[in-house]
Amino acid sequence: MMTSERARFSFADWLRRLLNDNLGRLALITALVFVGMSAAEPNLFLTRVNLSSMAFQFPEFALLALGVMVSMLTGGIDLSVVGLANLSSMLAVLVMRNLAPDPHAAGAAPAIVLGVAALLATGAAGGLLNGLTIAAIGIPPILATLGTGLIFSGVAVVLSGGAAVLGFPDAISVLGNGALLGIPAPVLVFVAAAASVAFVLDKTSFGVRVYLFGTNPIASRFAGVDNFRLTLGAYMISGLLASLAGLIIAVRANSAKADYGASYVLLSILIAVLGGTDPYGGFGKVSGLVLAVLALQFLSSGLNMLQISNFAVEMTWGALLLIVMVINTGGLNRLLGGSFVRRIERSKE
């Protein structure tokens, strides 16, 4: 009997610790979604083809979400990520096409290097423009990046006439559709980017200043932090991540276009918030974002296999976001009048 009671108390303690930890809740949600979709369509969801397909799909919007997360940590937001991604990839393909007119010819390495350099430079410049608009002029981030996003998309339309731009050399196709040691190349790009961002945020003074600035900009300034340069740096990182996402999107489609990934802006925000990033700034971890990406990818893939309409999928995303927000803010306990917590506490008495 005592053993049974200890087991019951131990489970209650474990459940309380899990529900009180954001990463624990996300891990539980991700596991439940995976198990649920596997049980619903075991002959489709757990196949090697589907798992490989999901691995190729999620890195492009995961990179965008990573950029949105960095901007959110400063108390802002970056709505220009998709527009900047498409503009960056379009300039990259134009550079590659002009330097290597025959995409099937060998020796396209210099064109690829210069094209990728142009892509990253565009991403950094776009992020710098966002940072200057916010930090120097004082426009609220949501309005500033909404405006610059429209500018980026407009420039891309002017450059392409609204049509898809073709001309990627064959050698770069491995980045979007190839694999290394059985691991899809887009996943490797995302892992490298996520690990780099996690290192910067957790192990460098820049990361400490970002969290401080997002928590309290006034205290950050009095602590000697250059808030102006910090804002520029954060949005430049977001722009670089957006350009990487644009490259993967374009290479997978073998073209660049001004309206690719139109739905990714809202999806990126959803992933960032679902991953535990505080929309008001100052808190958020890359590990939480990774779990949120996996949960939404499993959910989206499973619902598609169940032939659920895209409208219902978006409704499910919104419901999941609200549920997690309620839990993260303690709203669930308030709705239940604290009864859930009290039951756990009584079980320990």
N, C-alpha and C positions, 0 to 999 in steps of 0.2 A: 504493500500500500504506500509506504514511504517512498519507494522507488518511483511509483506511478505519479505521486504528487510532485516529486523533484523533477521528473520529466516534464510534467505539465507546467511547472513554474519556469523551468529552463526554456521551454518553447515560448512561453509568454514573454520572457526577457529577450529572447532572440528576435521575436516578432516586433517587439517595441523598438529594439535597437535598429532593426531593419527599416521600419517605417519612419523612424526619426532621422534616417540618413538618406540624403538625396540620391547618392550613387546606389545605395541598396534598393531603394524604390525603383530606380530606373532599371537596374539589373533584374529585379523581379518582374517588372513589366515586360522587358525584352524576352525573358525566358518564357513567360506566360503566352506572349504573342507567338513565339516560335513553336511552342508545344501545341497551342491551339490550332494554328494553321497546318501544322504537320498532321494533326489528328483529323482535320477537316478534309484535307486532300493529300493523303500520304503517298499516293502513286504519282503525284505531280510535284508537290512542294519539295519533297526530299530527294528529288532526282538530281543527278550530277549536272544535267543541262540547266535546270532552274537555279541551282546554287551558283553555277558559273555565271549565268545571266545576271543575277542579283549583284554579284561581285563586280561586274563590268558597269552596272547601272549607277550604283550609289556614289562613287567617288566624285562625280562632277558636281552634284548638288551638295555633297558633304564639304567640298572645298569652299563653296560659296557660303555655307553655313558657318564654317570656321572663320571666314572673314567677317561675317556679320557678328559673330561672338566677340571678336577682338574689338570691334567698334562699340558694341554694347557694354563692354567692360569699362569704357570711359564714360558711360552714362549717355552715349549717343546711339546712333544706328546708321547703317549703310544700306540705303535702298538702291544704290547705283550699281550693285555688283553684277547684275545680269547685263545691263547695258555696257559696262566696262569690259566684261568678259567677251561679249560679241565683237566689240570694237577692237580689242587687243588681238583676238584670233583672226579678224579680217585683215588687219595690218600685217600680221605674221604671214598669212597665206599670200598676200600681195607681194611681200618681199621675197618669199621663197619662189613664187611663180616667175618673178622678173629675173631672179638670179639663176634659176634652173627651169627654163621653159618646158623641158620635157620631163614630166614627173616620173617616167619609167627609166630614165637614164641613170647610170651610175655616177658617182662623184658629186652627189648633192649635199654632202656633209657641210661645206661652207655656207650654202644657202640655208640649210636647216639651222645652223648655229646663229647666223645673223637674223633669221626670222624669229627664233625663240628670244634672242636678245631684244628685238624690236617689240615683241609681245610683252616681255617683262618690263621694259622701259615704259611702255604705254600704261601698264597696270600701275607702276609706281607713280607716273605722272598724274594719272587720274586720281589716285589716292591722295597725292599732294594737293591737287586742286580741291578735293573735298575738304581736306584738313584746313587749307587756307580760307576757304569759304566759311567754315565753322569758327575757326580760332581767330582769324584776322578780321573778318567782317562781322562775325557774331550772329550769323543766320542759324536758327535751330537746325540740328543735324537732320531731322526728318524732312524738312523743307529743302535744305541744301542738297542733300543726296538725291532727293526726288528730282530736283531740277537738273543736277549734273547727269543723272541717269538718263533723262530725256535728251540731254545734249549728246551724250555718248551714242545713244541709239540713233539720233538724227544724223550725226556724222557718219555712222556706219551705213545708213540708208543712202546718203549722198555719195559715198564712195562706191557703193555697189549698185545703185539704182533700185534698191529694194530686192534684188535677186540674190541667189546663193552664189558665192564666189568659190570657184574650184581651183585646184592646182597644187595641192599638197604633194610633195615627193613621196614615192612609195616607201622610202626608208623610214619615214616618221610614223607610218601607220601602226607600227608595233606599239607606239605609246598609247593608242586608244583601243587597239584590238588584239594586241599580242600578250604574251605571258613569259615570265621568267621563273624557271623551276616549278611550273604549274600554277604560279600565282599571277593573276591578271596584272598587267602593267599599270592600269589606273589605280588599283589598290596600293601598289608600291609607291606611287606618287603621293597618294593621300596619306599613307602611313608616314612617309618622310616629312610631308608638310605638317601633319598633326604632331609628330614627335618634335619637330623644330619649334613650333609654336608653344608646345607644352614646356620645352626647355627654356625658351625666352621668358615665358610668364612665371615659371616656378623657380628658376635658377639664376635669373639675372636681376640687376638693379632696375632695369627698364620695366620688367614685369611687376616688381614691388611698387614702383611709381604708378603704373597703370591701375593697379588695384586701389592704391591710396587715392589717386585722382578720381576714380569712379565712385569711391565711397564718400569723399568729401573734397571737392575742388578747392574750397577755401583753406582747409587744413593742409592740403597738398601744396598750395602756394606758399603758405607760411612755413612749411617744412623745407622750403628751398627748391621745390620741384619746378622746372620750367614747363608749365602747363601748355604753353603754346607749342613748343617743340614736341612734347609728348603727344599732343593731339595729331600733329603732322605725322609722327612716326606710326601711331596706331592705324591711321587711315591709309598710310602707304602700305603697311602690312596687309590690310584688307584688300587694297587694290592689287597687290602682287598675287594674293590667293585667288582673287577673281580672274586674273589673267591666266593662271594655271588651269582653273576650271574651264575657261573659254577654250584653251588649247585642247583639252581632253574632249570637250563637247564637239569641237570642230573636226578633230581627227577621227572620232568615232563616226561622225556623219560624212566624213571626207569632203567637207565644205564648211564655209563660214557664212552666216546670215544674221541680219540685224535682229530678227525676232526669235532666234533659238532660245529655248529655256524660259519662255515667258512666264511660266507658272513657278519658276524656281525662287523668285523673290519671297513670296509668302511661305514657301516650303522652307527656305533657309531661316526665316524668322521663327517659324514653328519649331524647327530642330534646335535652334539656339536656346529658346525659352524652355522647351521640353527637356533639354539637356541640363537645366538648372542655372542658366545664365540669368542674372537679375537684370530685368529691363531698365532698372534705374542705375545700373552700374555697380562695380566693386566686387562682384562675386560671379564665379563661373569657372569650370574646369573642362579641359579638353576631353578627359575621360568620360564625363557626363554627356558631352556632345556626341562622342562615338557611340555610346549606348543608345542615344536618341535616334541617331542615323540608322542603326541596325533595327531598332524597334519599328520605325516607320517603313523601312524597306521590307521587312518581313510582313508587316501588315498590308502594305500596298500590293505586294506580290501575291499574297494569299487571297486577298479580296478580288484581285483580277482573275485568279484561277476559279474563284467561286462565281465568276461572271457578274460581279457587283458593278454597277455603273460608276463612272468617274465622279458623278455628283455625290453618290453615297460614300465614296472613298474620301472625298474632301470633307463631307459631313463628319465622318468618323475621325479624321485628323483633328477637326475643330473640337469635337467632343473629348478626344484624348487630351488635347491641350488644356481645356478647361478643367478636366478632372485632376490633372497633375498640378495645375496652378492652385486649385482649391486645396489639395493636399499640402503643397509646398508652403502655402501661406497660413496653414492651420485652420482653414475654413471648414474642413470636414469635422474636426472636433467641435467647433462652434455650432455647426449644424446639428450635431448629435448631442449637444449640451454637455459635452465632456464625458458622456456615458461610456464610450469605448475605452478611454484612458482610465476611468474609474474602475471599470471591470478588471483591467489588467492590474491596477494597483491593489484591488481587493484580493486578487488571486495570490498576491505575495504575502498577505497578512496571515 
